[in-house]
Amino acid sequence: MTETESTGRAQPAGGEQHALAAENDIEVRLGANLTHLPLVRSIAANLAVRADFDIDAISDLRLAVDEACSTLITSADSGSAMSCRFTIESDELHFHGTVPSSDQEPPSTASFGWKVLTTLADSATTWLEPASDFSTDGAAPGDAPDGIHGRVHVELTKRKPTFT
């Protein structure tokens, strides 16, 4: 079963932030541009192989991360960077991506792309963090560049299949 959510809050309800643990986390920052999607897909697939996911779960994760990043990139402010964090746990892989955005609402969870993402992932959520809640490049919170309303976040989890 897949969990989905879209909120206007800075934290996903029922979700949790994963602290950076050097041994199990990979974080990448790249231009919010569709040409970078193959790189992020490759990272997701390689981490899933390392975590001993099966072939089908690896394919699902690659496509889910692709869709999550596509959603982020289409919401991103022009010329901005996208941050992607992968966290490996014993039986699951978490993805958290974020971009600065001029959007005033989180991405729609009614879109076809979001339906694809939630079919492929075990859980997914998106939210808009208001600009007043974060700092950009060391600036004080609330000092976001003109037109930036906040940061769009997409988080998903893919679990290893269990056979009974």
C-alpha positions, 0 to 999 in steps of 0.5 A, spaced: 500 500 500 502 506 498 501 512 502 501 519 499 500 526 502 501 534 500 501 539 505 503 546 506 507 545 512 514 545 513 514 538 515 510 532 512 505 529 517 507 522 519 513 523 515 520 524 519 526 527 517 532 523 516 539 526 520 545 525 515 549 519 517 555 519 514 556 511 512 548 511 510 547 517 506 549 520 500 547 527 498 547 531 491 546 538 489 546 539 482 542 544 477 535 543 477 535 541 470 532 535 466 538 534 463 541 531 470 535 526 471 540 520 468 545 522 473 540 522 479 537 515 476 543 512 476 545 514 483 538 511 486 539 504 482 547 504 484 545 505 492 539 500 491 544 495 488 548 496 494 542 495 499 541 488 495 534 490 492 532 486 487 531 487 480 524 489 480 525 494 486 531 497 483 527 499 476 521 501 481 526 506 485 529 509 479 523 511 475 520 513 482 526 518 483 526 520 476 518 522 477 520 525 484 526 529 481 521 531 474 516 534 479 521 538 483 525 541 477 518 543 474 517 547 480 524 550 481 526 557 480 530 558 474 537 557 475 536 554 482 539 548 485 536 541 487 538 537 493 537 530 493 539 526 499 538 518 499 538 514 506 539 507 506 536 503 512 536 495 513 530 494 509 528 501 505 531 506 501 529 514 503 529 519 497 528 526 499 529 532 494 528 539 495 528 546 490 527 553 491 520 555 488 516 561 486 510 556 487 505 558 492 502 551 493 506 544 493 506 540 487 499 537 485 498 529 488 492 529 483 497 529 477 498 523 472 506 523 474 504 523 482 500 517 481 506 514 477 510 516 483 506 513 488 505 506 484 512 505 484 514 507 491 511 505 498 510 512 501 511 519 498 509 526 500 510 533 498 510 539 501 512 547 500 516 550 506 515 557 506 521 562 505 520 564 512 522 558 515 529 557 511 535 560 510 538 561 503 545 561 502 547 563 509 542 569 509 537 570 515 530 566 515 525 570 511 530 573 506 529 569 500 530 572 494 524 576 490 519 571 487 521 565 492 515 563 496 519 557 499 522 550 498 518 544 494 520 538 498 518 531 495 520 525 499 519 517 498 521 511 501 522 504 497 522 498 501 525 491 499 520 486 497 518 481 503 516 474 500 512 470 505 
